[in-house]
Amino acid sequence: QNVTGMTIVLFGATGDLAKRKLYPALYNLYIENKMPETFSVIGLGRTPYTDDVFQTKVEQSLRNYSRGPVHDKGLQQFLTSFRYCTFDATETDSYKKLNGLIEQRENELSLPQNRLFYLSVAPSLIDVITSNLTTSGVSQTTGWKRLIVEKPFGSDLASARELNEKLRTAFHEDEIYRIDHYLGKPMVQNLETLILVNPVLDSLFNHQLIANVQITASETVGVESRAPYYDKAGAIRDMVQNHMLQLVMMTALHLPRKAQPEEIRTKKVEIMKALRPIQGETLQDNLIRAQYVEGDVFGIDVPAYREEPGVPQSSMNDTYIAARLFIDNEFWNGIPFYLRTGKRLDKKSTRIVFEFKERPAEIDDYTPEGLAPNLLILEISPNESISLQVNMKNPSTDRFEPSTITFTSNSNNQPEAYEVLLHDAMLGNATFFANWKEVELSWQWIQPLLEAFKENELPLVTYSAGSTGPREARQLLAADHFKWW
Ligand code: BG6
């Protein structure tokens, strides 16, 4: 399927995301012939730049962040598609100027009026931008119009609903693409087909066999320069409400055959509805909330969260969350899902581990020492792989030991999540974007936790930077006779 000619209007063109992810993504799509023959990109930002300066900045971003080499051939042509418009989101005149520029480029390039608006701006501006897009006529097109919105999508259930209503005054649900870059990671996109095309893996997806599912997103970085945002968001809003719950939905999908996008969405919503709430008395037993103290990451001393620039000394913000979840549907009934995510941990890794039940000893009374559970490990990033942990006898000791076979993809230059998702949005494929119902149900699930955190109903425990997380998170699994993998 080919992408049709279009204009990409990028709000936040001088920001970090554009620089690190979006320009390299567009460039890689371009060199892989996934962009339309003619397209126009209009970057918007408050800082005044000429087109030339803007194009040089885009080029620098490609040179610094592109996943593959930047070729001289075609580069100039790619860059000449970029124009810059100095823009104040609250000024009506800015929208007039923008409209003029979009139309001018559409005429020059004979482009249809297909417009993709990408909002990579502070949440407080989303509302004003979308309403101005409508009143100024910028979003009135004779072609298609689509809106990509970055997270955070609200800061709680009420604000997410409010934001959604505002977006809906300017765009239909099927024109709104709520981006969650975890859904663009190739392993996540391929989860469903991976199981389908491998009957061996499919047969492991059996209620009788799975003991638990563990989803980990661990990071080594700290709060970086994002304290003003992160200290309000915490791991719960920054990672759990979106990325982690999306991973739960994608893991639990278990579709019996290749499904249509609509079925995937319906099924994800069903999973969210079946996700047992954690609230009231169940909170203490099922959720761990923690903050890092000083420690060392890869041999470098790093400060405690409360000592990080911009973080108040008294901050009660969570930088780590672990939780025990249950999906009350026929398939997952009684199988715990354990989630954990945190900053300043010992390694950068996002993975899903299926732990299988142990072999019942009573079968034949054969219980050799050293046996470990079988595991199916899907490593999502930084390196994609599938591993299987099995028990093997070590001929020199004559004892069983767990041994892991790992399969990695042959391609070491995989598309980046943003590339995949931008391409999907250009094609009008919203399968791997979060639809409103999923987002609303996620916030609904998170809301009691936010309230409990606010009232300090759950202790905020600590962990050392560079460690695997707090002791309490290990106890969460130990209580069920499991451990984290
Ligand atoms: C972002 C969060 O959405 O995801 C960041 O705001 C986090 O805090 C990042 O670092 C993690 O993404 P990835 O792709 O590096 O796992």
Residues whose N, C-alpha, C, O or C-beta is under 5 A from the ligand:
A	BS01	BG6	D238
